[in-house]
């Protein structure tokens, strides 16, 4: 992989990320109110006022521990197959997406499998994330032997396809994009984040990469490692990935207790719970999910958790 070059600090949205509770905007039109999507109307002094959430990217009801640990979220979903012949830069995949557009557009996430694997190894993440309010594409790589840097390039090609020419492009906000991946796909997610600092989140899952220094990454990153990983031992992969990320960056390190390298390739409540929370927090700027990330979570499934709380 070519040498890493520093990027300027990633641009932030104009509204504050930390909002302890929704702000209300009162709109009166000719003595009555035109309701905004998702708004709640209430009488005040004989007139109707409309409550509008301060963050326009909130999607779905207020989260609970049960809702983010569930196998499916609040959104009904559909899926479609992307043929390899229909795209360039990656080898096709599967798109999972919410069927309703009543709440507006959604953020999008591209997910790469690891070395020698196909998209089937990360397929469980598709419906799990999409039903929480994201458009998700799990991809096949050009070759199952592709190295992490190539997988990173392919993740970005998949996002470009989603937002540029896919059948679901009108459902996606192209400023709210993220990458994930397992093993070399996880290393690829770091490469993608380094290449494209405009991304809103990256989540390497038991990631593998020969590059250990990611000090130029400007994308909020959740590094998930596994205590008993012998393929990508945390001491030489996930831990140095995390520690090399800038101290000023929104970042976290979650080590799965007594788990191996393949833990993220089958349904895993801990991986899902904190991946959903990270994506919601940084792709959707949804501070309702801050409670699951700060203060640092604890539990029998977590061997170690480090963070940079409070988040910016």
Secondary structure, DSSP 8 states (H G I E B T S, - for coil): -------------SS-S--SS-------BTTB----TT-EEEEETTEEEEE--S-TT--SS---HHHHHSSS-SS-EEEEEE-GGG-SSS--EEEEEES--TT--EEEEEEE--TT--GGGGTHHHHHHHTTTEEEEEE--SSTT--HHHHHHHHHHHHHHHHHTSTTGGGEEEEEEEEEEETHHHHHHHHHHHH-TT-SEEEEES---S----TT--S-EEEEEETT-SSS-TTTTHHHHHHHS-TTS-EEEEEETT--GGGGGS--HHHHHHHHHHHHHHHS--GGGGGGTSS----TTEEEEEE--S--
